[in-house]
Amino acid sequence: MRVASCIVAVGVLLSVADAAEKTRDWQTGMVLDSQRASYYRGTFNNANTSMSGDQASTTGTQTAVYAVYENFTIEGPMYAYAAQERLRFKWNKAANLTVNAPVKFAVEKRKLYVIDNDGKEHEMEITKQVATQTRPIAQAAPSQAGPALSNADILKLKAGGLSDALIVGKIQASSGSGYRLEVDDLLSLKQQGLSDAVVGAMIRASQGK
């Protein structure tokens, strides 16, 4: 009787979990960037004791401990999100997402959920949220777009320490007709430190997307 009750309880919990997943407010966005980062958290002491006759000797070693995160930048219809997924163990795998490709995501308070290329749901913590100009508004009122930016303008923003999300937002608010994006130009931009997310936004803006 107790086993049957446990089975029923597990079934109820799984049903609740499935219902929660189905009720998320899913949206379609674009993956702008993906980078892994490690942060030093301290050291872990290992003590080894060995016996030599009647005498014991203890030696110790220290192992560095790092917190590992996969950082993503995802652009939605209204906002661009910087989010991080913590990989707590060596066997944990980050969300399998493709930069400059669509992604299905949902936002709940400070959490961002994505469905990756393998169909798995991943939970991330939102670290930054930046309002962006939506494409329908830009198409309806092109005269409201800011002045055209140049390659030099984007490099100046990067040198000034602005984040990728802010630079992408500035690109989206401009007309984008002043970029030089030939093969040599793209290589030069990459060599000067621009991320794929920023270069991709420049390309989309120059195409009127």
C-alpha positions in Angstrom: 0.0 0.0 0.0 2.8 2.4 0.9 4.6 1.6 -2.4 1.5 2.3 -4.4 1.1 5.7 -2.6 4.7 6.6 -3.4 4.1 5.8 -7.1 1.0 7.9 -7.2 2.8 10.8 -5.4 5.7 10.7 -8.0 3.2 10.7 -10.8 1.5 13.8 -9.4 4.8 15.6 -9.1 5.7 14.8 -12.7 2.4 16.0 -13.9 2.8 19.3 -11.9 6.3 19.7 -13.4 5.0 19.1 -17.0 2.2 21.5 -16.4 4.6 24.2 -15.2 6.8 23.8 -18.3 3.8 24.1 -20.6 2.5 27.3 -18.9 5.7 29.3 -19.5 5.3 32.4 -21.6 7.6 31.2 -24.4 9.0 33.8 -26.9 11.4 33.5 -29.9 14.6 35.5 -29.7 18.1 35.5 -31.2 21.3 34.2 -29.5 23.8 37.1 -29.9 26.8 35.6 -27.9 28.0 32.7 -25.8 31.2 32.7 -23.6 32.4 30.5 -20.8 33.9 32.2 -17.7 35.6 30.8 -14.6 35.8 32.7 -11.3 38.2 31.8 -8.5 36.4 30.9 -5.3 39.2 29.7 -3.0 41.2 26.6 -2.2 40.4 23.2 -0.9 42.9 21.5 1.5 43.7 17.9 1.1 45.5 16.1 4.0 47.3 12.8 3.5 48.6 10.8 6.4 51.3 8.1 6.0 52.8 5.7 8.5 56.5 4.9 8.8 56.9 2.3 11.6 55.3 3.8 14.7 55.4 7.4 13.4 52.7 9.1 11.3 53.4 12.0 9.0 50.9 14.3 7.4 51.3 16.2 4.2 48.8 18.6 2.7 48.0 19.9 -0.7 45.7 22.7 -1.9 43.4 22.5 -4.9 42.0 25.7 -6.4 38.2 25.9 -6.7 36.5 27.7 -9.5 32.9 28.6 -10.3 32.2 27.9 -13.9 29.5 29.7 -15.9 28.3 29.8 -19.5 27.3 33.4 -20.3 24.7 34.1 -23.0 23.3 37.2 -24.6 19.8 36.7 -26.0 17.8 39.4 -27.8 14.0 39.3 -27.5 11.3 41.4 -29.1 11.5 44.0 -26.3 14.7 43.4 -24.3 18.2 42.0 -24.6 19.2 39.7 -21.8 22.6 38.8 -20.4 22.2 35.5 -18.5 24.5 33.0 -17.0 24.1 29.2 -16.5 26.2 27.8 -13.6 27.9 24.5 -14.3 28.2 23.1 -10.8 29.9 19.8 -11.8 32.4 18.7 -14.4 29.8 16.5 -16.1 27.3 19.4 -16.4 26.7 20.6 -19.9 25.7 24.1 -20.8 22.7 24.8 -23.1 23.6 23.9 -26.7 22.8 27.1 -28.5 24.0 28.5 -31.8 25.1 32.2 -32.0 23.2 34.3 -34.5 20.4 31.6 -34.5 16.8 31.7 -33.1 16.1 30.4 -29.7 12.9 29.7 -27.7 13.0 31.4 -24.3 10.9 32.5 -21.4 11.5 35.0 -18.6 10.2 34.6 -15.0 11.4 37.3 -12.6 15.2 37.0 -12.6 15.2 33.6 -14.3 15.6 32.9 -18.0 14.6 29.5 -19.4 15.7 28.3 -22.9 15.0 25.3 -25.1 18.4 24.4 -26.6 19.2 22.6 -29.9 18.8 19.2 -28.2 15.3 20.1 -27.0 16.4 20.4 -23.4 15.2 23.1 -21.0 17.9 25.0 -19.2 17.5 27.6 -16.4 19.8 30.7 -16.2 20.1 33.7 -14.0 19.5 37.1 -15.6 22.4 39.4 -14.8 21.4 42.3 -17.1 18.3 43.4 -19.0 18.5 46.2 -21.7 15.5 47.6 -23.5 15.8 47.4 -27.3 13.9 49.1 -30.1 11.5 46.6 -31.5 11.7 45.9 -35.2 8.0 46.6 -35.9 8.4 50.1 -34.5 11.6 50.7 -36.5 9.7 49.6 -39.7 6.7 51.8 -39.0 8.7 54.9 -38.2 12.1 54.7 -39.9 12.5 58.5 -39.5 12.9 58.0 -35.8 16.1 56.0 -36.2 19.3 57.6 -34.9 22.1 58.9 -37.2 24.1 56.3 -39.1 27.0 54.8 -37.2 30.4 53.9 -38.7 32.9 51.2 -37.9 34.9 53.8 -36.0 31.9 54.7 -33.8 31.4 51.1 -32.8 35.1 50.7 -32.0 34.9 53.9 -29.9 32.0 52.4 -27.9 33.9 49.2 -27.3 37.0 51.2 -26.2 34.9 53.1 -23.8 34.0 50.0 -21.9 30.3 49.6 -23.0 28.9 46.0 -22.8 28.0 44.1 -25.9 24.3 44.4 -25.0 24.5 48.2 -24.9 26.4 48.4 -28.1 23.9 46.1 -29.8 21.1 48.3 -28.6 22.8 51.4 -30.0 23.3 49.7 -33.3 19.6 48.7 -33.5 18.6 52.3 -32.8 20.7 53.7 -35.7 20.1 53.6 -39.4 23.1 51.4 -39.9 24.0 52.6 -43.4 27.5 53.8 -42.5 29.2 50.5 -41.9 32.0 49.0 -44.0 31.6 45.3 -43.9 33.7 43.8 -46.6 35.8 40.7 -45.8 38.9 42.8 -44.8 36.7 45.1 -42.7 35.2 42.2 -40.8 38.6 40.7 -40.1 39.8 44.0 -38.8 36.8 44.5 -36.5 37.4 41.0 -35.0 41.1 41.7 -34.5 40.3 44.9 -32.7 38.2 43.0 -30.1 34.6 43.2 -31.3 32.5 40.1 -30.4 30.5 38.0 -32.9 27.3 39.4 -31.3 28.3 43.1 -32.1 29.6 42.3 -35.6 26.4 40.2 -36.3 24.2 43.2 -35.2 26.2 45.5 -37.5 25.5 43.1 -40.4 21.8 42.8 -39.7 21.5 46.6 -39.3 23.2 47.1 -42.7 20.7 44.7 -44.3 17.8 46.6 -42.7 16.8 43.7 -40.5 
